[in-house]
Amino acid sequence: AQSVTQLGSHVSVSEGALVLLRCNYSSSVPPYLFWYVQYPNQGLQLLLKYTTGATLVKGINGFEAEFKKSETSFHLTKPSAHMSDAAEYFCAVSPIHGSSNTGKLIFGQGTTLQVKP
Amino acid sequence: NAGVMQNPRHLVRRRGQEARLRCSPMKGHSHVYWYRQLPEEGLKFMVYLQKENIIDESGMPKERFSAEFPKEGPSILRIQQVVRGDSAAYFCASSPHQGAYEQYFGPGTRLTVT
């Protein structure tokens, strides 16, 4: 079964510092990959996604992620953290099984990002 | 366009009662997914529905849980005889296409079982 591992349940950075949130997946066939952000008591908002093509994808709010097939990774980065980035971040995969894929998302455990002034 | 709507936002039920959670997908979306987020855990897939059809229910508990998406009206997630372990946030997401595609999430329904 496919799984998603997010290293570090809590990450703390200073405002203006680099943000790096790690995500690894287990799959023999590279799935589609997503990063979502969840603010307290709200639903999930899509930050970015990788399906095919360029392996470096840019998302909203200055975030980007790079798909590395050899490392089965899809780490999320932002050059300079802002206080408003404090939230929970979820990496997710959508398995591709040819014509039978249903689009369900498999989520990692989430990483809470704290931004210190 | 309105986003994905879920109601109620908060629901309190006593053990043994029934809970009904509603989800109205985005306009033009006919694919609905339900996920459950238990405290301190990530989201877990429950069920995927299209209009009048359950496509994938591999994540649904075998008993007490059911889902529907009728031709008219919202999708309903129904939990019968709730237990304390059902306390969680339940999120609905919709998509315009079948298959691996981005999903748009609602604000969730937070169910508390007392």
Interface residues (C-beta under 8 A of the other chain):
Chain A: P31 Y32 F34 Y36 N41 Q42 G43 L44 Q45 L46 K49 T51 F90 S94 P95 I96 N101 T102 G103 K104 L105 I106 F107 G108 Q109 G110
Chain B: V4 Q6 H31 Y33 Y35 E41 G42 L43 K44 F45 Y48 I55 D56 S58 G59 F91 A93 S95 H97 Q98 G99 A100 Y101 E102 Q103 Y104 F105 G106 P107 G108 R110
